[in-house]
């Protein structure tokens, strides 16, 4: 055999063996220690667990007829979801009275003093109209913001505990509404229910927050939380119903303002009913739409025999930055 050819083959075998050894060692080193050790006699090993990050976007959708009555009985085939104009595949669908984690953001500033009886009535009506498995908490705010722990618990579904948490704070000081909403969004992360919501009871004014309305809107769009508002508006100079409308509309909720035909109590019950009467659509965003920029959402419904229908959901969302650490709940309270 030609010595040169023999040398080339030998080099190939040696280099190839070295390459395979390095590759195998490198791959082996990446395995957990529990998988690297050989199983003992009679030992049964479970297969390795593969974790996959879910990018599922959940969309609560309200569908009503021309009279404002919830349209029940729809199926996933009746819906089309578009993200930035691209049709998405609906991968999950639900319509039932599922439990909700709800934060009650209650204004205790000086301007709300004469309205606190209405505030208490709103919270009581909501608690009595809710699903017994709902998780609820109260965020009281004036100059400062505090999450009320009811009996040392982060959540409760007891109307008496919720009412006590509200009545324990007196109206005083200025208004830190935006900080309170941010704290509510933070505390919701401790909840166990898939669907989450905030209910703001306030006149919408803010003169004491460190955060701005734009910052809170950005947080809300990342959180996939529905925000409802009950605006108790009188003749105050610092009242701001427009802020309540913006917070609610940006998240797919609604802002209500009591008038001669509706009371705080009836509106609270209406919000509780609205949370129960929703479809929740889930989809995984198209791979072509990456990044953390705002994504517009449009939902269409087609159901023969139901006539004209009104669809309400959030206008879009901003994906959460996976590289940004989540803050610890409770640290935002002052």
C-alpha positions in Angstrom: 0.0 0.0 0.0 1.2 3.5 -0.8 2.8 4.9 2.5 1.2 8.3 1.8 -2.2 6.8 1.4 -1.7 4.6 4.5 -0.7 7.7 6.5 -3.7 9.7 5.3 -6.1 6.9 6.4 -4.4 6.6 9.7 -4.6 10.3 10.3 -8.3 10.3 9.3 -9.0 7.4 11.7 -7.2 9.1 14.5 -8.7 12.5 13.9 -12.1 11.1 13.4 -11.9 9.1 16.7 -10.7 12.2 18.5 -13.5 14.3 17.0 -16.1 11.7 18.0 -14.6 11.5 21.5 -14.7 15.3 21.9 -18.3 15.5 20.5 -19.5 12.7 22.7 -17.8 14.1 25.8 -19.2 17.6 25.1 -22.7 16.2 24.6 -22.4 14.0 27.6 -21.3 16.9 29.8 -24.5 18.8 29.0 -26.7 16.1 30.5 -27.9 16.4 34.1 -25.8 14.4 36.6 -28.8 12.1 37.2 -28.7 11.1 33.6 -24.9 10.7 33.4 -24.7 8.0 36.0 -25.5 4.4 35.0 -28.7 3.0 36.5 -28.4 0.6 39.3 -29.7 -3.0 39.1 -33.4 -3.0 39.3 -33.7 0.7 39.1 -36.3 2.2 36.8 -35.4 5.6 35.4 -38.1 8.1 34.3 -37.6 9.7 30.9 -36.0 13.2 31.0 -38.6 16.0 31.3 -38.5 18.4 28.4 -39.7 21.9 29.2 -41.1 24.1 26.5 -41.8 27.8 26.9 -45.4 28.6 26.0 -46.1 31.8 24.1 -49.9 31.3 24.2 -51.8 34.6 24.1 -55.1 34.4 25.9 -57.9 36.8 24.7 -61.0 37.3 26.8 -63.7 38.2 24.3 -67.2 39.5 25.0 -69.9 39.0 22.3 -73.3 40.7 22.7 -76.3 41.3 20.5 -77.8 44.6 19.5 -79.5 44.8 22.9 -76.3 44.2 24.8 -77.2 40.6 25.8 -74.4 38.0 25.9 -74.5 35.7 22.9 -74.0 32.2 24.3 -73.4 28.9 22.4 -70.7 30.0 20.0 -67.8 27.6 19.1 -64.2 28.3 18.1 -65.2 28.0 14.4 -67.3 31.2 14.8 -64.2 33.2 15.6 -61.3 34.6 13.6 -58.3 36.2 15.3 -55.9 38.5 13.5 -52.6 39.8 14.8 -51.2 42.7 12.9 -53.5 41.7 10.0 -52.4 38.0 9.9 -54.9 35.3 10.6 -53.9 33.2 13.6 -54.8 29.6 14.5 -57.0 29.4 17.6 -55.3 26.7 19.7 -57.5 26.9 22.8 -61.1 27.9 23.4 -63.2 28.2 26.5 -66.6 29.5 27.5 -67.7 28.9 31.0 -68.0 30.5 34.4 -64.3 30.1 35.3 -62.8 31.6 38.4 -61.0 34.9 38.1 -58.3 36.7 40.2 -59.6 40.2 40.8 -58.0 43.2 42.3 -60.3 46.0 43.7 -58.4 49.3 43.4 -60.2 51.6 45.9 -59.6 55.4 46.1 -59.4 56.7 49.7 -58.1 60.2 48.9 -59.7 63.2 50.5 -61.9 63.9 47.5 -63.6 60.6 47.8 -64.7 61.1 51.4 -68.4 61.8 50.6 -68.5 58.8 48.2 -67.1 56.1 50.5 -70.5 54.7 51.2 -70.9 54.1 47.4 -67.5 52.6 47.3 -68.4 50.1 50.0 -71.6 49.3 48.2 -69.7 48.6 44.9 -67.3 46.2 46.5 -70.1 44.4 48.4 -72.2 44.0 45.3 -69.3 42.7 43.2 -68.3 40.2 45.9 -71.8 38.8 46.2 -72.2 38.5 42.4 -68.9 36.7 41.8 -68.0 33.1 41.4 -67.4 31.5 44.8 -64.0 30.4 43.6 -62.8 33.8 42.6 -59.6 35.2 44.3 -60.0 38.8 45.3 -57.9 41.4 47.0 -58.1 45.1 47.9 -55.6 47.9 47.1 -56.3 51.0 49.1 -54.7 54.2 48.0 -54.5 57.9 48.8 -51.0 59.5 49.2 -49.6 56.0 49.6 -50.6 52.6 48.3 -51.2 49.4 50.3 -52.4 45.9 49.6 -54.8 44.9 52.4 -54.0 41.4 53.7 -57.3 40.0 54.9 -56.7 37.7 57.9 -53.1 37.5 56.7 -54.1 36.1 53.4 -53.2 37.6 50.0 -56.7 36.8 48.6 -60.2 36.3 49.8 -63.7 35.6 48.4 -65.5 36.6 51.7 -67.6 39.8 51.2 -67.3 40.7 54.9 -63.5 40.4 54.8 -63.4 42.6 51.7 -65.7 45.2 53.1 -63.6 45.3 56.3 -60.5 45.9 54.3 -62.1 48.9 52.7 -63.7 50.4 55.8 -60.4 50.2 57.8 -59.0 53.1 55.7 -60.3 56.7 56.1 -60.4 59.2 53.3 -57.4 61.6 53.5 -54.5 63.0 51.5 -53.9 63.2 47.8 -54.4 60.6 45.0 -51.8 58.1 43.7 -54.1 56.2 41.3 -51.4 55.2 38.8 -49.2 53.8 41.5 -52.1 51.8 42.8 -52.9 50.3 39.5 -49.3 49.3 39.0 -49.3 47.6 42.5 -52.5 45.8 41.6 -51.0 44.5 38.4 -48.0 43.3 40.5 -50.2 41.5 43.1 -52.2 39.7 40.4 -49.0 37.7 39.6 -49.6 35.8 42.8 -53.0 34.7 41.6 -53.8 31.1 40.5 -56.6 31.8 38.0 -55.9 32.1 34.3 -58.2 35.1 33.9 -57.3 38.2 35.8 -58.9 41.6 36.2 -58.7 44.9 38.0 -61.7 47.0 39.1 -60.9 50.7 39.8 -63.4 52.6 42.0 -62.2 56.2 41.8 -62.9 59.6 40.3 -59.9 59.2 38.0 -57.8 62.0 39.4 -54.1 61.6 40.2 -51.8 64.1 41.9 -49.4 62.0 43.9 -48.1 59.0 41.7 -44.5 58.4 40.8 -45.7 56.6 37.7 -47.4 58.2 34.7 -50.5 57.1 32.9 -48.4 56.1 29.9 -46.2 53.8 32.1 -49.2 52.1 33.6 -50.8 51.6 30.2 -47.6 49.9 29.0 -47.6 47.6 32.1 -51.2 46.7 31.5 -50.7 45.8 27.9 -47.9 43.4 28.9 -50.0 41.8 31.6 -53.1 40.6 29.6 -55.3 41.9 32.5 -58.8 43.3 32.0 -59.3 46.6 33.7 -62.8 47.8 34.5 -63.6 51.2 36.1 -66.5 52.6 38.1 -66.0 56.4 37.9 -67.6 58.3 40.8 -67.6 61.7 39.1 -69.0 64.9 40.8 -67.8 68.5 40.5 -64.2 68.0 41.6 -61.5 69.9 39.7 -59.0 67.1 39.6 -61.4 64.4 38.5 -60.3 62.6 35.3 -62.8 60.2 33.7 -60.8 60.2 30.5 -57.9 58.3 32.3 -60.4 55.6 33.5 -61.7 55.2 30.0 -58.2 54.9 28.5 -57.1 52.2 31.1 -60.3 50.2 30.5 -60.4 50.5 26.7 -56.7 49.6 26.3 -57.2 46.3 28.1 -60.6 45.2 26.8 -62.6 46.2 29.8 -65.2 49.0 30.2 -65.5 52.2 32.2 -68.9 52.8 33.8 -70.2 56.0 35.3 -73.3 55.9 37.5 -76.2 58.0 36.4 -79.9 58.2 36.8 -80.5 54.8 35.2 -77.6 52.9 36.9 -76.2 52.8 40.4 -72.8 51.7 41.7 -74.4 48.5 43.0 -75.9 47.6 39.6 -72.7 48.4 37.7 -70.7 46.2 40.1 -73.0 43.3 39.5 -72.8 44.0 35.7 -69.0 43.7 35.8 -69.2 40.5 37.7 -71.6 39.1 35.1 -69.4 40.3 32.3 -66.4 38.5 33.7 -68.4 35.2 33.7 -69.9 35.7 30.3 -66.8 35.7 28.1 -65.1 33.5 25.6 -61.4 33.0 26.1 -59.5 32.4 22.9 -55.9 31.3 22.8 -53.3 31.4 20.0 -49.6 31.1 19.6 -48.2 34.2 17.7 -46.9 33.7 14.2 -43.2 33.2 14.2 -42.8 36.1 11.8 -44.1 38.5 14.4 -41.2 38.6 16.9 -39.9 41.4 19.1 -41.5 43.3 21.9 -43.4 46.0 19.9 -47.1 46.5 20.3 -49.2 44.1 18.3 -52.7 44.9 17.1 -55.5 42.4 17.7 -58.7 42.1 15.8 -61.4 39.5 16.5 -64.2 38.7 14.1 -67.3 36.6 14.7 -69.6 35.0 12.2 -72.6 33.0 13.4 -75.6 32.7 11.1 -78.9 33.2 12.8 -77.6 35.5 15.5 -77.9 38.8 13.7 -75.5 41.7 14.2 -73.1 41.2 17.1 -70.8 43.5 19.0 -67.3 42.1 19.8 -65.2 43.5 22.6 -61.6 42.5 23.4 -58.3 44.4 23.9 -57.1 46.2 20.9 -53.6 44.6 21.2 -50.8 43.7 23.5 -47.1 44.1 24.1 -45.2 40.8 24.6 -43.5 40.5 27.9 -39.8 40.7 27.9 -38.6 37.2 29.0 -35.2 38.6 29.9 -36.6 41.1 32.3 -36.8 39.8 35.9 -40.2 39.8 37.5 -40.4 42.1 40.6 -41.4 40.6 43.9 -45.0 41.3 44.8 -45.5 43.8 47.6 -42.3 45.7 47.0 -44.2 48.5 45.2 -46.4 49.3 48.2 -45.5 52.3 50.2 
